[in-house]
Amino acid sequence: MLPETVLRTDDVAPDSRFDLWREAMTAMMPPMHISSQHSSDFWAHTRLLTLDDVLLWPVAMQASRYRRTPELIRRGDPGFYHLTLVLPGSGRLRVDHQGLRHFSLVSDLYILDTSQPCDVEVEENELAVGIGVEIPRTNFPLATERAIGRMLGRRISGQEGFGAVLSHFLSHLVSRNSAHQPSDMPRLKQMLLDLVTGIVSRELDAEESLSTETRRRNKFLLIRSYIHQHYHDPGLTPRTVAAAHFISPRQLHRLFEAERITAAAYIRGLRLAEARRRLADPALYTTSVQTIAQRCGFASAAHFSRSFSAAYGMAPREYRELEHRQQLDTELRALVLPPATGRDPIPV
């Protein structure tokens, strides 16, 4: 699990909540003037995750306004780029930066430079829901910084190209934090930086200025995202993946070879992991194993059974029954916990 700190304003008295929030934001972001029409009883919930010197904070909060003024910049500038991904449930965000005004909607991204004045506000009586990212500018070469400067404050689609891959990456990272270890931080951070660089280069048609290694990693991330979107299609193969990205099967093989896995093994592993999750889902207990196999991209039930047994050491039906018994046992034990009187539980 990556280092994580949780903040909920409803953990303190109503008249202290907005002050608590402003203090927290000052610790997480460069100093800003923060205001809200809901300051008398403000509500917000966030988590702070760290990837070395990069900070991520998924957040849901009441309508509020954040202004970085020239005066605050003169007092001190940590030199950050701030990136926001707007998530479902959020109202429209007004973003003023570099003398321009843009409006960001659900699934949009935008980038700000903390060295320049900015003004961001979510519309009155709406919630702001998203993921904020603070990235020190020193993580990018000068050429990339200049390119980012041409995109500041602009609305970037998070539903196509690198925007979609970055959106998926951020959402997965904050929702599946427990799946990662502190030792994963350098790699996860580099993936994040590569995706931001990829967005900038694509938006500005400047991809050729990127290093060969950055272009390779960006191409791999795009292809991996494509596989995650289409793994349920039995027709998805390394050859069709290569064709969808206008490269040869040999080029695809080299991309995955650098990641120490083959494209076929990656597709198979993704399908098996999803099938395993579904087999363990109590809500899908009455769904046939064959149907689950088909929904996970396996054209043959026999092939699925062989692959599953080789990966997990037991047949799919055997795995499902084992998970089902364990779930029933857990539920039964919960029913016979010691009562408040402290008497011994009923033996199971």
C-alpha positions in Angstrom: 0.0 0.0 0.0 1.3 3.5 -0.9 1.6 6.0 2.0 -1.9 7.5 2.5 -3.5 10.1 4.8 -7.3 10.5 5.1 -9.1 13.7 5.9 -12.8 14.1 6.5 -14.2 17.4 7.6 -17.1 15.8 9.4 -14.7 14.4 11.9 -14.7 17.8 13.6 -17.3 20.3 14.8 -19.2 22.2 12.0 -17.7 25.6 12.8 -14.2 24.2 12.5 -14.5 22.3 9.3 -13.7 25.0 6.8 -10.6 26.1 8.7 -9.5 22.5 8.8 -9.9 22.2 5.1 -8.0 25.4 4.3 -5.1 24.2 6.5 -5.1 20.8 4.8 -5.1 22.4 1.3 -2.2 24.7 2.3 -0.2 21.6 3.3 -1.0 19.8 0.0 -1.0 22.6 -2.5 0.8 25.9 -2.9 -0.9 28.6 -0.8 -4.3 29.8 -2.2 -7.1 32.0 -1.2 -9.9 29.5 -0.6 -13.5 30.6 -0.1 -17.0 28.9 -0.1 -20.6 29.9 0.5 -20.8 26.8 2.6 -18.0 27.8 5.0 -20.3 27.7 8.0 -20.7 23.9 7.7 -18.3 22.8 5.0 -18.1 19.2 3.8 -15.1 17.6 2.1 -13.4 14.2 2.0 -9.9 13.5 0.6 -7.0 11.2 0.7 -3.4 12.1 0.2 -1.2 9.5 -1.6 2.5 10.0 -2.3 4.6 8.8 -5.2 8.0 10.1 -4.2 7.7 13.9 -4.7 4.4 13.6 -6.6 1.2 14.0 -4.6 -2.3 12.6 -5.5 -5.4 13.5 -3.7 -8.8 12.1 -4.7 -11.4 14.5 -3.4 -15.1 15.2 -3.1 -16.1 18.6 -1.6 -18.8 21.3 -1.6 -18.7 24.2 -4.0 -15.7 26.4 -3.4 -13.2 28.7 -5.0 -9.4 28.5 -5.2 -7.3 31.6 -6.3 -3.5 31.7 -6.7 -2.7 35.4 -6.8 0.5 37.3 -7.8 0.9 38.3 -4.2 0.9 34.7 -3.0 3.3 33.7 -5.8 5.7 36.4 -4.7 5.6 35.0 -1.1 6.7 31.6 -2.3 6.5 29.3 -5.3 7.3 25.6 -4.9 7.3 25.2 -8.7 4.5 22.7 -9.2 2.2 21.7 -12.1 -1.2 21.0 -10.8 -3.3 18.5 -12.8 -7.0 17.8 -12.2 -9.2 14.9 -13.5 -12.9 15.7 -13.1 -14.9 12.6 -12.1 -18.6 11.6 -12.3 -20.7 13.4 -9.7 -18.8 16.7 -10.2 -20.3 20.0 -11.3 -18.7 22.1 -14.0 -15.4 23.7 -13.1 -14.5 27.2 -14.3 -10.8 27.6 -14.9 -9.2 31.0 -15.4 -5.5 30.8 -16.3 -3.1 32.9 -18.5 -5.9 35.3 -19.2 -8.2 32.6 -20.7 -11.3 31.0 -19.4 -12.3 27.4 -19.9 -14.9 25.1 -18.4 -14.1 21.6 -17.5 -16.7 18.9 -17.3 -16.8 15.2 -16.2 -13.9 13.2 -17.7 -12.0 16.3 -18.6 -8.5 17.1 -17.4 -6.6 20.4 -17.1 -3.2 21.5 -16.0 -2.2 24.7 -14.1 1.2 26.2 -13.3 1.5 27.3 -9.7 4.0 30.0 -10.8 1.2 31.8 -12.6 -2.1 33.3 -11.3 -5.1 31.1 -11.6 -8.7 31.0 -10.4 -10.7 27.8 -10.2 -14.3 27.6 -9.0 -17.0 24.9 -9.0 -20.5 26.2 -9.7 -22.7 27.1 -6.7 -24.6 24.2 -5.0 -22.6 21.6 -7.0 -20.0 19.2 -5.7 -16.5 19.0 -6.9 -15.3 15.4 -7.4 -12.0 14.6 -8.9 -8.4 13.7 -8.5 -5.8 16.4 -8.0 -2.1 15.8 -8.8 0.8 17.9 -7.8 4.0 17.4 -9.9 7.2 19.4 -9.3 8.3 21.0 -12.6 11.8 19.6 -12.1 10.4 16.2 -13.1 10.2 17.4 -16.7 12.9 18.5 -19.2 12.8 22.1 -20.3 11.4 21.3 -23.7 8.5 19.5 -22.1 7.9 22.4 -19.7 7.7 24.8 -22.7 5.2 22.5 -24.4 3.1 22.2 -21.2 3.1 26.0 -21.0 1.0 26.1 -24.2 -1.7 24.0 -22.7 -2.2 25.5 -19.3 -5.8 25.8 -18.2 -7.1 24.3 -21.4 -9.8 21.6 -21.4 -8.3 18.2 -22.2 -10.5 15.3 -23.1 -10.1 12.3 -20.7 -12.1 10.0 -23.0 -9.7 9.5 -25.9 -6.0 8.9 -26.6 -3.5 9.6 -23.7 -6.2 11.5 -21.8 -8.2 8.3 -21.5 -5.2 6.3 -20.5 -4.2 8.8 -17.9 -7.7 9.0 -16.5 -7.8 5.2 -16.2 -4.4 5.1 -14.6 -5.3 7.8 -12.0 -8.6 6.2 -11.2 -7.1 2.7 -10.8 -4.2 4.0 -8.7 -6.4 5.8 -6.1 -9.1 3.1 -6.0 -6.7 0.1 -5.8 -4.0 1.6 -3.6 -3.8 -1.5 -1.5 -2.6 -3.5 -4.6 0.6 -1.5 -4.7 3.7 -1.6 -2.6 6.1 1.3 -1.7 8.7 -0.4 -3.9 6.3 0.3 -6.9 6.6 4.0 -6.4 9.4 4.8 -8.9 7.7 2.8 -11.7 4.2 4.3 -11.0 5.7 7.8 -10.9 7.5 7.3 -14.2 4.3 6.0 -15.8 2.4 9.1 -14.6 5.1 11.4 -16.0 5.2 9.5 -19.3 1.4 9.8 -19.7 1.4 13.6 -18.9 4.2 14.0 -21.5 2.2 11.9 -24.0 -0.8 14.1 -23.6 1.2 17.2 -24.1 3.0 15.9 -27.2 -0.2 14.6 -28.8 -2.2 17.8 -28.1 0.6 19.9 -29.6 1.6 17.4 -32.3 5.1 17.4 -30.8 5.5 13.6 -30.3 8.7 13.5 -32.4 10.4 15.7 -29.8 10.1 13.0 -27.2 12.9 10.5 -26.5 12.8 7.1 -28.1 12.2 5.4 -24.7 9.4 7.8 -23.8 7.7 7.1 -27.1 8.1 3.4 -26.5 6.6 3.6 -23.0 3.7 5.8 -24.3 2.9 3.4 -27.1 2.9 0.5 -24.6 0.5 2.3 -22.3 -1.9 3.0 -25.1 -1.8 -0.6 -26.2 -2.3 -1.9 -22.7 -5.3 0.4 -22.2 -6.8 -0.9 -25.5 -6.4 -4.5 -24.3 -8.2 -3.6 -21.0 -11.1 -2.1 -23.0 -11.4 -5.1 -25.4 -10.2 -8.2 -23.4 -13.8 -9.6 -23.4 -13.8 -9.9 -27.2 -12.7 -13.5 -28.1 -11.3 -12.1 -31.3 -8.7 -10.0 -29.5 -5.3 -11.4 -30.3 -1.8 -10.0 -30.5 -2.3 -9.7 -34.3 -5.5 -7.7 -34.0 -4.0 -5.5 -31.3 -1.0 -4.8 -33.5 -3.3 -4.0 -36.5 -5.4 -1.6 -34.4 -2.3 0.4 -33.6 -0.8 0.3 -37.1 2.3 -1.7 -36.1 3.5 -5.2 -37.0 3.1 -8.2 -34.7 6.9 -8.2 -34.5 6.9 -4.6 -33.2 4.2 -5.5 -30.7 6.3 -8.4 -29.5 9.3 -6.0 -28.9 7.1 -3.6 -26.9 6.0 -6.4 -24.6 9.4 -8.0 -24.5 10.7 -4.8 -22.8 8.1 -5.4 -20.1 9.3 -9.1 -19.7 6.0 -10.6 -20.9 4.4 -11.5 -24.2 1.3 -9.9 -25.5 -0.5 -13.2 -25.6 0.4 -13.9 -21.9 -0.8 -10.4 -20.9 -4.2 -10.8 -22.6 -4.6 -14.3 -21.1 -3.6 -13.1 -17.7 -6.1 -10.3 -17.8 -8.9 -12.6 -18.9 -8.1 -15.1 -16.2 -7.9 -12.5 -13.4 -11.3 -11.1 -14.4 -12.8 -14.6 -14.6 -11.4 -15.4 -11.2 -12.9 -12.2 -9.7 -16.3 -13.0 -11.2 -16.2 -16.6 -10.0 -15.6 -15.4 -6.5 -18.5 -12.8 -6.7 -21.5 -14.0 -4.7 -23.8 -12.0 -6.9 -22.7 -14.2 -9.9 -22.9 -17.5 -8.1 -25.8 -18.7 -10.3 -24.1 -17.6 -13.5 -22.7 -20.6 -15.3 -18.9 -21.0 -15.6 -19.2 -21.2 -19.3 -21.0 -17.8 -19.4 -18.4 -16.2 -17.3 -15.7 -17.7 -19.5 -17.4 -16.2 -22.6 -17.8 -12.8 -21.0 -14.1 -12.7 -20.2 -13.1 -13.4 -23.8 -12.6 -17.2 -23.8 -14.1 -18.8 -26.9 -13.9 -22.3 -25.5 -15.0 -23.5 -22.1 -12.5 -26.4 -22.3 -9.7 -23.9 -23.1 -10.8 -21.7 -20.2 -10.8 -24.6 -17.8 -7.3 -25.8 -18.8 -5.9 -22.2 -18.6 -7.5 -21.5 -15.2 -6.3 -24.8 -13.7 -2.8 -24.2 -15.0 -2.8 -20.6 -13.5 -4.5 -21.3 -10.1 -4.0 -25.0 -9.4 -7.7 -26.0 -9.5 -10.6 -26.1 -11.9 -12.9 -23.1 -12.2 -15.9 -24.9 -10.5 -13.7 -26.1 -7.7 -12.4 -22.6 -7.1 -15.9 -21.2 -7.1 -17.2 -23.7 -4.6 -14.1 -23.1 -2.3 -14.7 -19.4 -2.4 -18.5 -19.9 -1.8 -17.8 -22.1 1.3 -15.4 -19.6 2.7 -17.9 -16.8 2.3 -20.6 -18.8 4.0 -18.3 -19.7 6.8 -17.4 -16.0 7.3 -21.0 -15.0 7.3 -21.9 -17.8 9.8 -19.1 -16.8 12.2 -20.3 -13.2 12.1 -23.7 -14.4 13.3 -22.3 -16.2 16.3 -19.9 -13.5 17.6 -19.9 -13.0 21.4 -22.9 -10.9 22.5 -22.4 -7.7 24.5 -22.7 -9.7 27.8 -19.4 -11.3 27.1 -20.6 -14.8 27.1 -18.8 -17.4 25.0 -19.9 -17.7 21.4 -21.8 -20.7 20.2 -19.2 -23.2 18.9 -19.1 -23.7 15.1 
